[in-house]
């Protein structure tokens, strides 16, 4: 299970920060029983880079929506959601507040490696699918898709049976880009957006009164 690659220290930090210590205690036995119950044993959602980038730039800027980023941090640190190392690398190139926020999640195992055998095999299958002459995609669309994190994101989701979270939308007969939802559909992977992820985690955001 993916969760086994995460560090207990990261989860303990999340529990302490959110005030859950009384519920779970501060010992390994409590923690192990908690995880064996299935609450945080398996990651369910795999996040595309645009979930982070567009949230910061458009929908949920840090200064106006701190609750969104707390919610995202919690779900990544306790093992509900994650992303992949190629997405981490894309975000780091921004060298901004989002890069700083993302870097803090790195040691918690929130960005998964794609070097495992299963993911590598699926990636080869996806690459073969994308460059198949029978496909309608233009050559630059094929090269772009295989160059960026998108192809690895779907490969990881397929190999680990995860749901992809992206802001891209499925488009029939799209030639200029290979869209993540199109690839997900071809490989039997569920694909949702940020709003649906918010609904599924059951969080509700309130507006804090201005001082």
Secondary structure, DSSP 8 states (H G I E B T S, - for coil): -GGGGS-HHHHHHHHHHTT-HHHH-SSHHHHHHHHHTTSSSS--EEE-HHHHHHIIIIIS-TTT-HHHHHHHHHHHHTTSEEEEHHHHHHHHTT-SHHHHHHHTTGGGT-EE-S-SHHHHHHHHHHHHHHH-TTS---HHHHHHHHHSTHHHHHHHHHHHT-EEE-S----TT--S---HHHHHHHTT--EE-HHHHHHHHT---------
